[in-house]
Amino acid sequence: MEFSQQDFDRLLLSEHTRKTAEENYAQNPLDGDNLTKWGEALIELSAFQNPRDSKKMIEDALSKLEEALLINPTKHYTLWCLGNAHTSCGFLTPDISDAQGDFDKAYEYFQKAVDVDPENGLYRKSLEVALKAPELHMEIHRNGLGLGQMSHEGSFASSKEKESKKQRSSEFKYDVFGWIILAVGIVAWVGMAKSHVPPPPPR
C-alpha cells in the first residue's frame, strides 16, 4: 500500500492521538471524551493495516467506545463512532450472515445518535447509508473479492480476460476500502474542524 503525504500526516496524527489518549486514560479512566478520541484514533489507524490487523484494531476501538458509552450513555458522537466501527467491522467479515450482525448494530447506534441529535445531517446520512451496507457487502463478495483474499483466476482465461478481471477486482477492493475509510475520513474531518473553530467575531 502506497501512502500519500496526506495519508502519512493522518497516520502520524492518529498515532499521536492514540498515544495521548492512552496516557490520559492512565490518569483518568472515567473520561468518556478521552475514550471516544482513543476509539476514533484506532478506527483511523485501522485503515492503514492489513485486513486481519485492521479488524483487531477496530475491535479494540469498539471496546474503548463501549466503555465511553458506559460513562455517558447519551453521548451522540460516541454512538455515531460506534456505528462507524461496526460498519467497518462488517465489511472486514467475509461471511454476510456474520457481517449482518455488525451492520444491524451499526444501524442501531446511528439511530440512537439521530434520536439524541435529530438535527445532525451527518448522523441522518449515516443512518441512510447503513441500510445499503449489506447489499454492498454481498456485491463485493459475489464478485469474488474477499478482504484478505484475491479473486481466483482460472488458468484457461485469456490474458485480456485476466486483465479485465484484475481491474474489476481492483475497483471492488477500492470500493470496499473507500466505504470503510469514508467513516474514518468523516471522523477525522469532524475532529479537525472542532480543533480549528475560528474565534467568535468581536462585538
C-alpha positions as CSV (number, residue, x, y, z in Angstrom):
1,M,0.0,0.0,0.0
2,E,1.4,3.4,-1.0
3,F,0.8,6.4,1.2
4,S,0.5,10.0,0.0
5,Q,1.9,12.7,2.2
6,Q,-1.7,13.4,3.4
7,D,-2.1,9.8,4.4
8,F,1.2,9.8,6.2
9,D,0.2,13.0,8.1
10,R,-3.1,11.4,9.0
11,L,-1.3,8.3,10.2
12,L,1.1,10.4,12.4
13,L,-1.8,12.5,13.8
14,S,-3.8,9.4,14.6
15,E,-0.9,7.6,16.3
16,H,-0.2,10.8,18.4
17,T,-3.9,11.0,19.4
18,R,-3.9,7.3,20.3
19,K,-0.8,7.6,22.5
20,T,-2.1,10.8,24.2
21,A,-5.4,9.1,24.9
22,E,-3.7,6.1,26.3
23,E,-1.6,8.3,28.7
24,N,-4.7,10.3,29.7
25,Y,-6.6,7.1,30.4
26,A,-3.9,6.1,32.9
27,Q,-4.5,9.3,34.7
28,N,-8.3,9.4,34.4
29,P,-10.1,6.2,33.2
30,L,-13.5,7.8,33.7
31,D,-13.0,10.4,30.9
32,G,-15.6,9.4,28.3
33,D,-14.4,12.0,25.8
34,N,-10.9,10.7,26.0
35,L,-12.1,7.1,25.4
36,T,-14.0,8.3,22.4
37,K,-10.9,10.0,21.0
38,W,-8.9,6.8,21.6
39,G,-11.6,4.8,19.8
40,E,-11.6,7.3,16.9
41,A,-7.8,7.1,16.6
42,L,-7.9,3.3,16.4
43,I,-10.6,3.4,13.7
44,E,-8.4,5.8,11.7
45,L,-5.3,3.7,12.2
46,S,-7.1,0.6,11.1
47,A,-7.3,2.0,7.6
48,F,-3.5,1.6,7.3
49,Q,-3.4,-2.1,8.3
50,N,-3.8,-5.4,6.6
51,P,-7.4,-6.8,6.9
52,R,-6.6,-9.1,9.9
53,D,-4.8,-6.4,11.9
54,S,-7.4,-3.8,10.9
55,K,-10.2,-6.0,12.3
56,K,-8.3,-6.4,15.6
57,M,-7.8,-2.7,15.8
58,I,-11.5,-2.0,15.2
59,E,-12.5,-4.5,17.8
60,D,-10.2,-2.6,20.2
61,A,-11.8,0.6,19.2
62,L,-15.3,-0.9,19.9
63,S,-14.2,-1.8,23.4
64,K,-13.0,1.8,24.1
65,L,-16.1,3.3,22.6
66,E,-18.4,0.9,24.6
67,E,-16.5,1.9,27.7
68,A,-17.1,5.6,26.9
69,L,-20.8,4.9,26.5
70,L,-21.0,3.3,29.9
71,I,-19.7,6.6,31.3
72,N,-22.1,8.7,29.2
73,P,-24.9,6.6,27.6
74,T,-26.4,9.5,25.6
75,K,-23.2,11.0,24.1
76,H,-24.4,11.1,20.5
77,Y,-20.9,11.5,19.0
78,T,-19.8,8.3,20.7
79,L,-22.9,6.5,19.5
80,W,-22.1,7.6,16.0
81,C,-18.5,6.5,16.2
82,L,-19.7,3.0,17.4
83,G,-21.9,2.9,14.3
84,N,-18.9,3.6,12.1
85,A,-16.8,1.0,13.9
86,H,-19.5,-1.7,13.5
87,T,-19.8,-0.8,9.8
88,S,-16.1,-1.2,9.3
89,C,-16.1,-4.5,11.2
90,G,-18.9,-5.8,9.0
91,F,-17.0,-5.1,5.8
92,L,-14.0,-6.9,7.2
93,T,-16.1,-10.0,7.9
94,P,-16.3,-12.3,4.8
95,D,-19.5,-14.2,5.7
96,I,-22.6,-12.0,5.2
97,S,-24.5,-13.7,7.9
98,D,-21.8,-12.8,10.5
99,A,-21.4,-9.4,9.0
100,Q,-25.1,-8.7,9.2
101,G,-24.9,-8.6,13.0
102,D,-22.4,-5.7,12.8
103,F,-24.5,-3.9,10.2
104,D,-27.6,-4.3,12.4
105,K,-25.6,-2.9,15.4
106,A,-24.3,0.0,13.3
107,Y,-27.8,0.9,12.3
108,E,-29.0,0.8,15.9
109,Y,-26.1,3.1,17.0
110,F,-26.7,5.5,14.2
111,Q,-30.4,5.6,15.1
112,K,-29.6,6.3,18.7
113,A,-27.3,9.1,17.6
114,V,-30.1,10.6,15.5
115,D,-32.6,10.2,18.4
116,V,-30.3,12.3,20.6
117,D,-29.4,14.9,18.0
118,P,-32.1,14.8,15.3
119,E,-30.9,18.0,13.6
120,N,-27.5,16.4,12.8
121,G,-27.4,15.8,9.0
122,L,-24.3,13.7,9.2
123,Y,-26.0,11.2,11.6
124,R,-29.1,11.1,9.4
125,K,-27.0,10.4,6.3
126,S,-25.0,7.7,8.1
127,L,-28.3,6.0,9.0
128,E,-29.4,6.0,5.4
129,V,-26.1,4.6,4.2
130,A,-26.1,1.9,6.9
131,L,-29.2,0.4,5.2
132,K,-27.1,-0.1,2.0
133,A,-24.1,-1.8,3.7
134,P,-25.3,-5.4,3.4
135,E,-26.1,-5.0,-0.3
136,L,-22.7,-3.6,-1.0
137,H,-21.0,-6.3,1.1
138,M,-22.8,-9.0,-0.9
139,E,-21.9,-7.3,-4.2
140,I,-18.3,-7.2,-3.3
141,H,-18.1,-10.9,-2.3
142,R,-20.3,-12.0,-5.2
143,N,-17.7,-10.6,-7.5
144,G,-15.0,-12.8,-5.9
145,L,-13.2,-10.2,-3.8
146,G,-13.0,-11.1,-0.2
147,L,-10.9,-8.9,2.0
148,G,-7.6,-10.6,2.5
149,Q,-8.0,-12.9,-0.4
150,M,-7.5,-12.2,-4.1
151,S,-10.2,-13.4,-6.6
152,H,-9.2,-16.8,-8.1
153,E,-8.4,-16.6,-11.8
154,G,-8.7,-19.7,-13.9
155,S,-5.6,-20.9,-15.8
156,F,-7.5,-21.1,-19.1
157,A,-8.6,-17.4,-19.0
158,S,-7.1,-15.3,-21.8
159,S,-4.7,-12.5,-20.9
160,K,-7.4,-10.0,-21.8
161,E,-9.9,-11.6,-19.5
162,K,-7.4,-11.8,-16.8
163,E,-6.6,-8.1,-17.1
164,S,-10.2,-7.2,-17.1
165,K,-10.9,-9.4,-14.1
166,K,-7.9,-7.9,-12.2
167,Q,-9.1,-4.4,-13.0
168,R,-12.6,-5.2,-11.7
169,S,-11.1,-6.9,-8.6
170,S,-9.0,-3.8,-8.0
171,E,-12.0,-1.5,-8.4
172,F,-14.1,-3.5,-5.9
173,K,-11.1,-3.5,-3.5
174,Y,-11.1,0.3,-3.6
175,D,-14.9,0.4,-3.3
176,V,-14.8,-1.6,0.0
177,F,-11.8,0.2,1.4
178,G,-13.4,3.5,0.3
179,W,-16.5,2.6,2.2
180,I,-14.5,1.7,5.3
181,I,-12.5,4.9,5.3
182,L,-15.5,7.1,4.4
183,A,-16.5,6.9,8.1
184,V,-12.9,7.3,9.1
185,G,-12.4,10.3,6.9
186,I,-15.6,11.9,8.3
187,V,-14.4,11.3,11.9
188,A,-11.0,12.9,11.1
189,W,-12.6,15.8,9.3
190,V,-15.1,16.5,12.2
191,G,-12.2,16.2,14.7
192,M,-10.1,18.7,12.7
193,A,-13.0,21.0,12.2
194,K,-13.6,21.0,16.0
195,S,-9.9,21.9,16.7
196,H,-9.9,24.7,14.2
197,V,-13.0,26.5,15.2
198,P,-12.5,30.3,14.5
199,P,-12.8,32.6,17.4
200,P,-16.1,34.5,17.7
201,P,-16.1,37.9,15.9
202,P,-15.6,40.9,18.2
203,R,-18.8,42.8,19.1
